[in-house]
Amino acid sequence: MHDKHYQPDVEVLDPLQQRAARLRLWGLLAHWSEIDPELRQRLCDWQETERRNRSLDGRLAKSRIGRFKAMADFDWQWPKAIDRAGIEELLALDFMKDAANVVLIGPNGVGKTMIARNIAYQALLAGHTVRFVTASAMLADLAAQESAQARRRRLVHYTTPALLAIDELGYLSYDNRYADLLYEVIDSRHLKRSTLVTTNRPFSEWTEVFPNAACVVTLVDRLTNCSDVAEIHASSYRLKEAQERRTRIVGSRVKG
């Protein structure tokens, strides 16, 4: 009997055989009695590990998270105010169980993107699909679609991941069309899948991000309904690092 046609009755198999069947290891099942019990276990373990790794690699590539520093490198002492316990709860992904949203608010260079990327990576490790994108890239992508049908197809790219992370909202101003597109994304995901947004603007200033857009109040309401909002109050840590780096370079030149 050829291995690929071997599909036993799963209900009569023992737990390890059922595991092998889920992994579609028909050759292993067909020759079960000929294989050492310890090797059977190891073969199933190897196959599961390889599948998890391949799945993670594929989801990581599609997520576009990019390179980032681990939270172990985050300087919790730098911000004047930050809810560390709240951030650590977000990293535990409890908000995703309720399809809740997350909004990280703070000035430029205080670590919002770093935190967002770490949350997104934890979601990947937990087996979720993730899409990480800047607000400007996502809105430009949707606006570039030449027809309503093409735009609807492209919207699926942003509405289907279990976690959509929209970075840097508020760094540019957008016209009414872009505001409508963002609302369409947020509304499509509302109470179905979690959306994470980083912004350098408090909600009271979003009318400056989307001047004259009629949907801004509704957009904020939809985004913050069932959401965790975390504010970071700090001077730019990125600027601090740049200044320290410059000081080290100048110091090494003087010594040289």
Long-range contacts (C-beta under 8 A, 24 or more apart in sequence): 1-30, 3-27, 3-30, 6-30, 16-40, 16-41, 16-44, 19-44, 19-48, 20-44, 23-47, 23-48, 23-51, 55-127, 56-124, 56-125, 59-124, 59-128, 59-129, 59-130, 60-121, 60-124, 62-129, 62-130, 62-131, 63-120, 63-124, 63-129, 63-130, 63-131, 63-132, 63-161, 64-131, 64-132, 64-133, 65-117, 65-120, 65-121, 65-124, 65-130, 65-132, 65-165, 66-117, 66-132, 68-113, 68-114, 68-117, 68-118, 68-121, 69-114, 70-118, 71-114, 71-115, 71-118, 74-111, 74-114, 74-115, 75-237, 78-110, 78-234, 78-237, 78-240, 79-106, 79-110, 79-111, 79-232, 79-233, 79-234, 80-233, 80-234, 81-231, 81-232, 81-233, 81-234, 82-230, 82-231, 82-232, 82-233, 82-234, 83-230, 83-231, 86-228, 86-230, 87-115, 87-230, 89-228, 90-115, 90-119, 90-228, 90-230, 91-118, 91-119, 91-122, 92-122, 93-119, 93-122, 93-123, 93-126, 93-128, 95-194, 95-228, 96-123, 96-128, 96-162, 96-163, 96-194, 98-226, 99-189, 99-191, 99-192, 99-193, 99-194, 99-226, 100-194, 100-226, 100-227, 100-228, 101-194, 101-195, 101-196, 101-197, 101-223, 101-224, 101-226, 101-227, 101-228, 102-194, 102-195, 102-196, 102-197, 102-227, 102-228, 102-229, 102-230, 103-196, 103-197, 103-198, 103-199, 103-223, 103-224, 103-227, 103-228, 103-229, 103-230, 104-196, 104-197, 104-198, 104-199, 104-230, 104-232, 105-198, 105-199, 105-200, 105-201, 105-202, 105-229, 105-230, 105-231, 105-232, 106-200, 106-231, 106-232, 106-233, 106-234, 107-200, 107-232, 107-234, 107-235, 107-236, 108-171, 108-200, 108-236, 108-238, 109-236, 109-237, 109-238, 109-239, 110-232, 110-234, 110-235, 110-236, 110-237, 111-232, 111-234, 111-237, 112-167, 112-198, 112-199, 112-200, 112-232, 113-167, 113-168, 113-198, 115-198, 116-165, 116-167, 116-196, 116-198, 117-165, 119-163, 119-165, 119-196, 120-163, 120-165, 120-196, 123-162, 123-163, 128-161, 128-162, 128-163, 129-160, 129-161, 129-162, 129-163, 130-161, 130-162, 130-163, 130-164, 130-165, 131-157, 131-158, 131-161, 131-163, 131-164, 131-165, 132-165, 132-167, 133-158, 133-164, 133-165, 133-166, 133-167, 134-166, 134-167, 134-168, 135-166, 135-167, 135-168, 135-169, 135-170, 135-171, 135-172, 135-182, 135-197, 136-168, 136-171, 136-172, 138-166, 138-185, 139-174, 139-178, 139-181, 139-182, 142-181, 142-185, 143-177, 143-178, 143-181, 155-184, 155-185, 155-188, 158-185, 159-185, 159-188, 159-189, 159-193, 160-193, 161-193, 162-193, 162-194, 163-193, 163-194, 163-195, 163-196, 164-189, 164-193, 164-194, 164-195, 164-196, 165-195, 165-196, 165-197, 165-198, 166-195, 166-196, 166-197, 166-198, 167-198, 168-198, 168-199, 168-200, 169-197, 169-198, 169-199, 169-201, 169-209, 170-199, 170-200, 170-201, 170-205, 170-206, 170-209, 171-200, 172-209, 173-208, 173-209, 173-210, 173-211, 174-209, 174-210, 174-213, 175-210, 175-211, 175-213, 176-210, 176-212, 176-213, 176-214, 178-210, 179-210, 179-213, 179-215, 179-216, 179-219, 180-213, 180-215, 182-210, 182-219, 183-215, 183-218, 183-219, 183-222, 186-219, 186-222, 186-223, 187-222, 190-222, 190-225, 191-226, 195-223, 197-223
